[in-house]
Structure formats: structure tokens, C-alpha cells
Amino acid sequence: MRGSMMVFALTPESTLTKNIARHLNLPVGAMTRRKLANTETLVEIRQSVRGKDVYLIFSCTKDFNNSILDLLMVVEAMKNASVGTVTIVLPSFPYARYDCVTRMDRCPIARLIADMLQSVDCDRVLTMDLHTPQVQGYFDLPVDNITAEPAFRDWIKEMHLKEAVLVTPNPEGTKRVANFSESMGMQFAIVHVGDDEERGGSNDSRHPAAALVGNVKDRDCIIYDDIADRCYTIVKTAEFLKQEGAKRVFCMATHGFLLKSLFRCVQQAQ
């Protein structure tokens, strides 16, 4: 298996790609992406992939949408080069939060992404901590949804927070937090404070209507979420937990996009 395995990446210089390649003791496969004068992209695979089992890593980039198109072109190029199998590695599934129709003028973009990946006949998708597991149902091919729970479990033990309360900042994460809290023997709570999408993405700092299910008074709390980008919901959840009597509030999230607005939001938080 190791002899037939190859690792490629749309961003070969990324830390994630380098760590994976080093752990597997494999070089990152050679390919080029060139922007043409008319802004189109030319993709070239620079070494043979014939009969190989290729793992193609798609890390988060600043140009998410164009990178998805580049990903499809790379898979198509590998298929034309008689690759054995292609496993697309998506640490953060694109548009995972848009997995269902919440308004009639919106489409479930996660399903569209799934259709696009299947259109190039990839063999398997490997992702991590999907926002909602039902995204796997959009595929007619194997999807491995692995979890960051082992890393979170070690961190909780290291910080001596086994007596803390795990908190989901949105109702959609209830099952994820409930399962994790059960495996850790911890209590959990549910908070709903609305999100910035409901307010049109504005910077209005007014608190929306908030609700809490569970007891956090005089307890340490750990907010457990899958995605942290602008962090409005996480910060407002932390402030609400403080109002409800929580002693200390921590946060752990699988996908930290670390946008500049995230740091501003956290620094301004109480």
C-alpha cells in the first residue's frame, strides 16, 4: 500500500500538507497551477500517477471558490493520467453550514459541492467534524468523517477541566456535544443566542434573545463548536454564560479560520 500511495496538495506549502507528508515519510507530489492572461487556470501533473492511490489535500485558502474549481481540474487531470484511486482530503468541508434550505431564496450549497466532487469521479472523500453529519448523505461514494475529539480529550485532561460543563453555542451542535460529554463523563448545556447571519452580518453588538438549557452557575464552561471564523456566536455565548453565573469560559473548535475580525471580536469581548 505504501509503495502505491502518493500525496498531492493544492497548497503544498501549507503546514498541514508538510506535516502529513512528513508523518507518512512521503514527498509531496509535483504539480503546477498557472494563471493564464485571461485569468483561466492551467493545471499540470508533473509526475506519473498511473495506478497510484493518490490523496489530494484541499486546505483552506483565501480564494475558496476558485480553489474548488482548481481541485476538480486536478482530479480530472489525474483521471486522464490513469490514476488508480483518488481520495480527496477536505479537513474543512466547503459550505458545510449551508446543508439545508433555511430560506426559499437559498440553496443547500453543501449538496452542490458534493455533486461537483462526484462529477469528476473521485473514489473517496475524507473530511473532519462536519457541521452536520447528514452532508454524508449527499454522496453516493464513501465519506469518512473523522473527529478531533481525541485532541480535545487530551486538552481537557491537561487543563484539569473534567468538572467543567460542555456547551454548544447552537442547537445544531447538540448531538455532537451530547455524545462527547457522555464519552467524557461530563455535563453539557445548550445555548442559543442567534447568529450574525440572522442580522445580515452586521456589527451590531445588541444581544439577540438568548436561551439556556442546563446549569452553568459557579461552573467552568467549555464552548465546543466545529467552526470559528468571525466568532460572533462564540463570543456572545461566552458573555451570556458569564451573565448566567459561569466562573470561567473556554472555547475549543475544530476549524479555526483565524480571520482578522475574529481577533477584534475576541479582544472586544467581556
C-alpha angles and dihedrals in degrees: 000000000000091000092056095043122104131177122213130172139190087221104034091172093061119114091234093055093047092049093049093048092047092049091051092041089232132128119242109256118253120249137138135219116197129186111223125215091262090053093254117134127237117203123197129180104216099197137039117279096172109147092352129135102235126197109199114198119209109191122185113277135184090246099054100166099047090044090058089055090048089052091056091049092051092052091048091050091051092049089052088051091057097252115183100224135344122211113188112213111208108175088183114029110227115249091358092155090060097066100128142027108272094162130024092238093058133073129215095256093185088066090050090053090050091051091050093051091050092047090071092049099242114177104222141000123217117195139156134236100342113212087239123007093224089080085081087066091066089070132079091197133066115290120188112202104191123185139227091217095112090059092046091048091054092047093051091051092046091051092045092236099139089121093053125107118246111224130196112207093208134034091239090069095054097103092047093051093041092054093046094046090051091052090049096042090238134134121246139202136197124225129185118188100153121248139253092256089065088056093049093258093291124155093235106143096201113126114247119216108296132202134188130199111190138027121284101156112135091355134117110244132206116200107213116198137154101221131036116180114130091003096211093136094044094050094046090047090052092050091048092050089053090052088052092055104266114159102211130001124209130177134210125182133172099217112043109178091181097209119181089248088057092062092045091050093049094045092052093048122105 
